[in-house]
Amino acid sequence: MEPLEVPSAGHAEVRILAASPEVSRRVAEVLRRCFASVEQRSYPAGSEGGTRLHLTVDTTRPAEPARSWLVTSQSSENDREQTDEV
């Protein structure tokens, strides 16, 4: 497995895996309403027609509702990398 490249400060890489391109686009649209979107890439996923969408968001420019959520959220000890994530 290749090491993951960490996005620049203030940016987050989001990966969406869905059964269809339309479903992944809907999820990406919700994220775009909360954060400025920098980049989007879409790939086929699996032999059953799934779609994988990669989206880069700029967390330094949050819009509502993300802005109010970010103000009140805090990291916890349970926040850690999942072993099954790529």
C-alpha positions as a Markdown table, in Angstrom:
| # | Residue | x | y | z |
|---|---|---|---|---|
| 1 | Met | 0.0 | 0.0 | 0.0 |
| 2 | Glu | 1.3 | 3.4 | -0.9 |
| 3 | Pro | 1.6 | 6.1 | 1.8 |
| 4 | Leu | -1.2 | 8.6 | 1.6 |
| 5 | Glu | -0.3 | 12.2 | 0.7 |
| 6 | Val | -1.6 | 14.5 | 3.4 |
| 7 | Pro | -3.5 | 17.5 | 2.0 |
| 8 | Ser | -2.3 | 21.0 | 2.5 |
| 9 | Ala | -3.3 | 22.8 | 5.8 |
| 10 | Gly | -6.9 | 23.6 | 5.9 |
| 11 | His | -8.0 | 21.1 | 3.3 |
| 12 | Ala | -9.5 | 17.6 | 3.6 |
| 13 | Glu | -9.7 | 14.8 | 1.2 |
| 14 | Val | -13.2 | 13.1 | 1.2 |
| 15 | Arg | -13.8 | 9.8 | -0.4 |
| 16 | Ile | -17.4 | 8.7 | -1.2 |
| 17 | Leu | -18.3 | 5.2 | -2.3 |
| 18 | Ala | -21.8 | 4.8 | -3.7 |
| 19 | Ala | -23.9 | 2.4 | -5.8 |
| 20 | Ser | -24.3 | 5.0 | -8.5 |
| 21 | Pro | -22.8 | 8.3 | -9.7 |
| 22 | Glu | -26.0 | 10.2 | -8.9 |
| 23 | Val | -25.8 | 9.1 | -5.2 |
| 24 | Ser | -22.1 | 10.2 | -4.9 |
| 25 | Arg | -22.9 | 13.5 | -6.6 |
| 26 | Arg | -25.7 | 14.2 | -4.1 |
| 27 | Val | -23.4 | 13.6 | -1.1 |
| 28 | Ala | -20.7 | 15.8 | -2.7 |
| 29 | Glu | -23.3 | 18.6 | -3.3 |
| 30 | Val | -24.1 | 18.6 | 0.5 |
| 31 | Leu | -20.4 | 18.9 | 1.3 |
| 32 | Arg | -20.0 | 21.7 | -1.2 |
| 33 | Arg | -22.8 | 23.6 | 0.6 |
| 34 | Cys | -20.8 | 23.4 | 3.8 |
| 35 | Phe | -17.3 | 23.9 | 2.5 |
| 36 | Ala | -15.6 | 25.5 | -0.5 |
| 37 | Ser | -14.7 | 22.6 | -2.9 |
| 38 | Val | -11.3 | 22.6 | -4.5 |
| 39 | Glu | -11.3 | 19.5 | -6.6 |
| 40 | Gln | -13.5 | 16.5 | -7.6 |
| 41 | Arg | -12.5 | 13.2 | -9.2 |
| 42 | Ser | -14.8 | 10.2 | -10.0 |
| 43 | Tyr | -13.8 | 6.6 | -10.6 |
| 44 | Pro | -15.6 | 3.3 | -11.2 |
| 45 | Ala | -15.8 | 1.1 | -8.1 |
| 46 | Gly | -16.0 | -2.6 | -8.3 |
| 47 | Ser | -17.6 | -4.8 | -11.0 |
| 48 | Glu | -21.2 | -4.0 | -10.0 |
| 49 | Gly | -21.2 | -0.5 | -11.3 |
| 50 | Gly | -20.4 | 1.4 | -8.1 |
| 51 | Thr | -18.8 | 4.9 | -8.1 |
| 52 | Arg | -16.0 | 6.2 | -6.0 |
| 53 | Leu | -15.8 | 10.0 | -5.8 |
| 54 | His | -12.8 | 11.9 | -4.3 |
| 55 | Leu | -13.5 | 15.5 | -3.3 |
| 56 | Thr | -11.1 | 18.0 | -1.8 |
| 57 | Val | -12.7 | 20.6 | 0.5 |
| 58 | Asp | -11.3 | 23.8 | 1.9 |
| 59 | Thr | -12.1 | 23.8 | 5.6 |
| 60 | Thr | -10.8 | 27.3 | 6.1 |
| 61 | Arg | -13.9 | 28.6 | 4.3 |
| 62 | Pro | -16.9 | 26.8 | 5.9 |
| 63 | Ala | -20.4 | 27.9 | 5.2 |
| 64 | Glu | -23.5 | 27.2 | 7.3 |
| 65 | Pro | -24.3 | 24.6 | 8.7 |
| 66 | Ala | -20.6 | 23.5 | 9.0 |
| 67 | Arg | -19.5 | 26.8 | 10.5 |
| 68 | Ser | -21.7 | 26.5 | 13.6 |
| 69 | Trp | -20.9 | 22.8 | 13.9 |
| 70 | Leu | -17.1 | 23.4 | 13.8 |
| 71 | Val | -17.3 | 26.1 | 16.5 |
| 72 | Thr | -19.0 | 23.7 | 18.9 |
| 73 | Ser | -17.2 | 20.4 | 18.0 |
| 74 | Gln | -14.1 | 19.1 | 19.7 |
| 75 | Ser | -11.8 | 16.1 | 19.1 |
| 76 | Ser | -12.2 | 13.2 | 21.6 |
| 77 | Glu | -9.9 | 10.4 | 22.6 |
| 78 | Asn | -11.9 | 8.2 | 20.4 |
| 79 | Asp | -10.9 | 10.1 | 17.2 |
| 80 | Arg | -8.3 | 7.8 | 15.6 |
| 81 | Glu | -7.5 | 6.4 | 12.2 |
| 82 | Gln | -9.6 | 3.4 | 11.2 |
| 83 | Thr | -7.5 | 0.4 | 10.1 |
| 84 | Asp | -9.9 | -0.5 | 7.2 |
| 85 | Glu | -9.7 | 3.0 | 5.6 |
| 86 | Val | -7.5 | 3.8 | 2.6 |
